Each structure stands twice: as structure tokens, then as C-alpha cells.
Amino acid sequence: MFTALGNFFTAIATLFTAMNRGASALDHCAKWAEHEAADFENRTQLERSARLEQLQIELKTLPRLT
């Protein structure tokens, strides 16, 4: 009886440990995804800024209509 009860509590403890590790793994994945999204945002902002600068340069070279 005591052996069965001990095995039950060991199984419960193992289950909680596994759930904790799974939650930790999900947390690491979420942090990685958040960093990737931040890098993507920074990269696209730089690309948009470069395109705007290029368009302003091209716009200055066009003849003006009067």
C-alpha cells in the first residue's frame, strides 16, 4: 500500500517536473520569436527609410512643372 502511494507521488512529481520543463521550453521559444519579430521590424524600418531617401533623391532630379 505504501509502495503504491509512494509510486503515485513519484509519478505526480515527475509529471509536474515535465510540465515545468515544457513550459520553460515554450517560454524560450516565445522569447526567440519575439526577438526575431523585433529584428524583422528593425530591418523593415531600415529598408523603408532607405527607399524613402532614394525616392527623395529621384524626386529632386525630376524637372519641375510650372
N, CA, C and O atoms as a GROMACS GRO file, in nm:
protein
  264
    1MET      N    1   0.082  -0.120   0.000
    1MET     CA    2   0.000   0.000   0.000
    1MET      C    3   0.086   0.126   0.000
    1MET      O    4   0.064   0.219  -0.078
    2PHE      N    5   0.187   0.127   0.091
    2PHE     CA    6   0.274   0.243   0.099
    2PHE      C    7   0.361   0.255  -0.026
    2PHE      O    8   0.393   0.366  -0.070
    3THR      N    9   0.399   0.143  -0.083
    3THR     CA   10   0.479   0.144  -0.206
    3THR      C   11   0.396   0.204  -0.321
    3THR      O   12   0.448   0.284  -0.399
    4ALA      N   13   0.272   0.165  -0.330
    4ALA     CA   14   0.185   0.218  -0.435
    4ALA      C   15   0.164   0.368  -0.417
    4ALA      O   16   0.166   0.444  -0.514
    5LEU      N   17   0.145   0.409  -0.293
    5LEU     CA   18   0.128   0.552  -0.266
    5LEU      C   19   0.255   0.630  -0.298
    5LEU      O   20   0.249   0.739  -0.354
    6GLY      N   21   0.369   0.572  -0.262
    6GLY     CA   22   0.498   0.635  -0.294
    6GLY      C   23   0.518   0.646  -0.443
    6GLY      O   24   0.565   0.749  -0.492
    7ASN      N   25   0.483   0.541  -0.516
    7ASN     CA   26   0.495   0.544  -0.663
    7ASN      C   27   0.401   0.648  -0.724
    7ASN      O   28   0.436   0.715  -0.821
    8PHE      N   29   0.283   0.661  -0.665
    8PHE     CA   30   0.188   0.761  -0.714
    8PHE      C   31   0.243   0.902  -0.698
    8PHE      O   32   0.237   0.982  -0.791
    9PHE      N   33   0.298   0.933  -0.581
    9PHE     CA   34   0.354   1.066  -0.558
    9PHE      C   35   0.479   1.091  -0.643
    9PHE      O   36   0.503   1.204  -0.686
   10THR      N   37   0.557   0.987  -0.668
   10THR     CA   38   0.672   0.999  -0.758
   10THR      C   39   0.625   1.031  -0.899
   10THR      O   40   0.683   1.115  -0.968
   11ALA      N   41   0.518   0.964  -0.942
   11ALA     CA   42   0.463   0.990  -1.075
   11ALA      C   43   0.410   1.132  -1.085
   11ALA      O   44   0.430   1.199  -1.187
   12ILE      N   45   0.342   1.179  -0.980
   12ILE     CA   46   0.290   1.316  -0.980
   12ILE      C   47   0.405   1.416  -0.985
   12ILE      O   48   0.400   1.514  -1.060
   13ALA      N   49   0.509   1.394  -0.906
   13ALA     CA   50   0.624   1.484  -0.905
   13ALA      C   51   0.692   1.486  -1.041
   13ALA      O   52   0.733   1.592  -1.089
   14THR      N   53   0.705   1.369  -1.104
   14THR     CA   54   0.765   1.360  -1.236
   14THR      C   55   0.680   1.435  -1.338
   14THR      O   56   0.733   1.504  -1.426
   15LEU      N   57   0.550   1.422  -1.327
   15LEU     CA   58   0.459   1.491  -1.418
   15LEU      C   59   0.473   1.643  -1.405
   15LEU      O   60   0.479   1.714  -1.506
   16PHE      N   61   0.479   1.693  -1.282
   16PHE     CA   62   0.495   1.837  -1.262
   16PHE      C   63   0.630   1.886  -1.312
   16PHE      O   64   0.640   1.995  -1.368
   17THR      N   65   0.734   1.806  -1.294
   17THR     CA   66   0.866   1.842  -1.345
   17THR      C   67   0.863   1.850  -1.498
   17THR      O   68   0.919   1.944  -1.556
   18ALA      N   69   0.799   1.754  -1.562
   18ALA     CA   70   0.788   1.754  -1.709
   18ALA      C   71   0.708   1.874  -1.757
   18ALA      O   72   0.744   1.937  -1.856
   19MET      N   73   0.600   1.907  -1.687
   19MET     CA   74   0.520   2.024  -1.727
   19MET      C   75   0.601   2.152  -1.709
   19MET      O   76   0.590   2.244  -1.790
   20ASN      N   77   0.680   2.160  -1.604
   20ASN     CA   78   0.763   2.278  -1.580
   20ASN      C   79   0.867   2.293  -1.692
   20ASN      O   80   0.890   2.404  -1.742
   21ARG      N   81   0.928   2.182  -1.730
   21ARG     CA   82   1.027   2.187  -1.838
   21ARG      C   83   0.961   2.224  -1.971
   21ARG      O   84   1.018   2.298  -2.051
   22GLY      N   85   0.842   2.172  -1.994
   22GLY     CA   86   0.769   2.206  -2.116
   22GLY      C   87   0.734   2.354  -2.121
   22GLY      O   88   0.747   2.419  -2.224
   23ALA      N   89   0.689   2.406  -2.008
   23ALA     CA   90   0.657   2.549  -2.002
   23ALA      C   91   0.781   2.633  -2.022
   23ALA      O   92   0.776   2.737  -2.087
   24SER      N   93   0.893   2.589  -1.966
   24SER     CA   94   1.019   2.661  -1.985
   24SER      C   95   1.061   2.660  -2.131
   24SER      O   96   1.109   2.761  -2.184
   25ALA      N   97   1.044   2.546  -2.198
   25ALA     CA   98   1.078   2.537  -2.340
   25ALA      C   99   0.989   2.629  -2.423
   25ALA      O  100   1.038   2.695  -2.515
   26LEU      N  101   0.861   2.635  -2.391
   26LEU     CA  102   0.771   2.726  -2.461
   26LEU      C  103   0.810   2.872  -2.437
   26LEU      O  104   0.802   2.954  -2.528
   27ASP      N  105   0.852   2.902  -2.316
   27ASP     CA  106   0.896   3.037  -2.285
   27ASP      C  107   1.018   3.075  -2.368
   27ASP      O  108   1.026   3.187  -2.420
   28HIS      N  109   1.114   2.982  -2.380
   28HIS     CA  110   1.233   3.009  -2.462
   28HIS      C  111   1.195   3.030  -2.609
   28HIS      O  112   1.248   3.119  -2.675
   29CYS      N  113   1.103   2.949  -2.658
   29CYS     CA  114   1.057   2.964  -2.798
   29CYS      C  115   0.987   3.098  -2.818
   29CYS      O  116   1.005   3.162  -2.922
   30ALA      N  117   0.908   3.139  -2.721
   30ALA     CA  118   0.838   3.267  -2.732
   30ALA      C  119   0.937   3.383  -2.730
   30ALA      O  120   0.920   3.480  -2.805
   31LYS      N  121   1.039   3.374  -2.646
   31LYS     CA  122   1.143   3.479  -2.644
   31LYS      C  123   1.216   3.485  -2.777
   31LYS      O  124   1.242   3.594  -2.828
   32TRP      N  125   1.248   3.369  -2.833
   32TRP     CA  126   1.316   3.365  -2.962
   32TRP      C  127   1.229   3.430  -3.070
   32TRP      O  128   1.277   3.510  -3.150
   33ALA      N  129   1.100   3.394  -3.071
   33ALA     CA  130   1.008   3.452  -3.170
   33ALA      C  131   0.996   3.602  -3.152
   33ALA      O  132   0.988   3.676  -3.251
   34GLU      N  133   0.994   3.648  -3.030
   34GLU     CA  134   0.984   3.792  -3.003
   34GLU      C  135   1.108   3.865  -3.055
   34GLU      O  136   1.096   3.972  -3.113
   35HIS      N  137   1.226   3.806  -3.033
   35HIS     CA  138   1.350   3.869  -3.083
   35HIS      C  139   1.353   3.870  -3.235
   35HIS      O  140   1.396   3.968  -3.297
   36GLU      N  141   1.308   3.761  -3.296
   36GLU     CA  142   1.304   3.755  -3.442
   36GLU      C  143   1.209   3.862  -3.498
   36GLU      O  144   1.240   3.927  -3.597
   37ALA      N  145   1.094   3.878  -3.433
   37ALA     CA  146   0.999   3.980  -3.478
   37ALA      C  147   1.056   4.120  -3.462
   37ALA      O  148   1.036   4.205  -3.548
   38ALA      N  149   1.128   4.144  -3.354
   38ALA     CA  150   1.190   4.276  -3.334
   38ALA      C  151   1.297   4.301  -3.440
   38ALA      O  152   1.307   4.412  -3.492
   39ASP      N  153   1.377   4.199  -3.471
   39ASP     CA  154   1.478   4.214  -3.577
   39ASP      C  155   1.412   4.241  -3.712
   39ASP      O  156   1.460   4.324  -3.789
   40PHE      N  157   1.303   4.171  -3.740
   40PHE     CA  158   1.231   4.192  -3.866
   40PHE      C  159   1.178   4.335  -3.874
   40PHE      O  160   1.187   4.400  -3.978
   41GLU      N  161   1.123   4.384  -3.763
   41GLU     CA  162   1.072   4.522  -3.761
   41GLU      C  163   1.184   4.622  -3.786
   41GLU      O  164   1.168   4.715  -3.865
   42ASN      N  165   1.297   4.603  -3.720
   42ASN     CA  166   1.411   4.694  -3.740
   42ASN      C  167   1.460   4.690  -3.884
   42ASN      O  168   1.489   4.794  -3.943
   43ARG      N  169   1.468   4.569  -3.940
   43ARG     CA  170   1.516   4.557  -4.077
   43ARG      C  171   1.421   4.625  -4.175
   43ARG      O  172   1.465   4.694  -4.267
   44THR      N  173   1.291   4.605  -4.157
   44THR     CA  174   1.195   4.667  -4.249
   44THR      C  175   1.192   4.819  -4.234
   44THR      O  176   1.172   4.890  -4.332
   45GLN      N  177   1.212   4.869  -4.112
   45GLN     CA  178   1.219   5.014  -4.094
   45GLN      C  179   1.340   5.072  -4.168
   45GLN      O  180   1.330   5.176  -4.231
   46LEU      N  181   1.453   5.003  -4.160
   46LEU     CA  182   1.572   5.050  -4.232
   46LEU      C  183   1.550   5.045  -4.382
   46LEU      O  184   1.592   5.136  -4.454
   47GLU      N  185   1.486   4.940  -4.430
   47GLU     CA  186   1.458   4.930  -4.574
   47GLU      C  187   1.363   5.040  -4.620
   47GLU      O  188   1.383   5.098  -4.726
   48ARG      N  189   1.260   5.069  -4.540
   48ARG     CA  190   1.166   5.176  -4.575
   48ARG      C  191   1.237   5.311  -4.576
   48ARG      O  192   1.214   5.393  -4.664
   49SER      N  193   1.322   5.334  -4.478
   49SER     CA  194   1.396   5.461  -4.473
   49SER      C  195   1.486   5.476  -4.595
   49SER      O  196   1.495   5.584  -4.654
   50ALA      N  197   1.554   5.368  -4.632
   50ALA     CA  198   1.641   5.373  -4.749
   50ALA      C  199   1.560   5.398  -4.876
   50ALA      O  200   1.602   5.475  -4.962
   51ARG      N  201   1.443   5.335  -4.888
   51ARG     CA  202   1.358   5.358  -5.006
   51ARG      C  203   1.310   5.503  -5.011
   51ARG      O  204   1.309   5.564  -5.117
   52LEU      N  205   1.271   5.557  -4.895
   52LEU     CA  206   1.226   5.697  -4.892
   52LEU      C  207   1.338   5.792  -4.932
   52LEU      O  208   1.316   5.886  -5.008
   53GLU      N  209   1.458   5.767  -4.881
   53GLU     CA  210   1.571   5.852  -4.919
   53GLU      C  211   1.597   5.844  -5.068
   53GLU      O  212   1.622   5.945  -5.133
   54GLN      N  213   1.590   5.721  -5.124
   54GLN     CA  214   1.612   5.704  -5.267
   54GLN      C  215   1.504   5.775  -5.347
   54GLN      O  216   1.533   5.838  -5.449
   55LEU      N  217   1.380   5.766  -5.304
   55LEU     CA  218   1.271   5.834  -5.373
   55LEU      C  219   1.286   5.986  -5.365
   55LEU      O  220   1.256   6.056  -5.462
   56GLN      N  221   1.332   6.038  -5.252
   56GLN     CA  222   1.353   6.182  -5.240
   56GLN      C  223   1.464   6.229  -5.334
   56GLN      O  224   1.454   6.336  -5.392
   57ILE      N  225   1.568   6.148  -5.348
   57ILE     CA  226   1.676   6.182  -5.441
   57ILE      C  227   1.623   6.183  -5.584
   57ILE      O  228   1.653   6.274  -5.661
   58GLU      N  229   1.545   6.081  -5.619
   58GLU     CA  230   1.488   6.074  -5.754
   58GLU      C  231   1.391   6.189  -5.778
   58GLU      O  232   1.386   6.244  -5.887
   59LEU      N  233   1.315   6.224  -5.677
   59LEU     CA  234   1.219   6.333  -5.691
   59LEU      C  235   1.290   6.467  -5.715
   59LEU      O  236   1.240   6.550  -5.790
   60LYS      N  237   1.404   6.487  -5.653
   60LYS     CA  238   1.478   6.612  -5.671
   60LYS      C  239   1.535   6.624  -5.811
   60LYS      O  240   1.556   6.734  -5.861
   61THR      N  241   1.561   6.511  -5.874
   61THR     CA  242   1.618   6.517  -6.010
   61THR      C  243   1.512   6.536  -6.118
   61THR      O  244   1.546   6.569  -6.232
   62LEU      N  245   1.386   6.516  -6.086
   62LEU     CA  246   1.281   6.533  -6.187
   62LEU      C  247   1.261   6.682  -6.217
   62LEU      O  248   1.275   6.767  -6.129
   63PRO      N  249   1.227   6.712  -6.343
   63PRO     CA  250   1.202   6.853  -6.376
   63PRO      C  251   1.072   6.900  -6.311
   63PRO      O  252   0.976   6.824  -6.296
   64ARG      N  253   1.072   7.025  -6.273
   64ARG     CA  254   0.953   7.081  -6.209
   64ARG      C  255   0.857   7.134  -6.314
   64ARG      O  256   0.898   7.190  -6.415
   65LEU      N  257   0.730   7.114  -6.287
   65LEU     CA  258   0.627   7.168  -6.374
   65LEU      C  259   0.592   7.308  -6.325
   65LEU      O  260   0.571   7.330  -6.205
   66THR      N  261   0.585   7.401  -6.417
   66THR     CA  262   0.549   7.537  -6.376
   66THR      C  263   0.428   7.585  -6.448
   66THR      O  264   0.383   7.698  -6.426
   0.00000   0.00000   0.00000
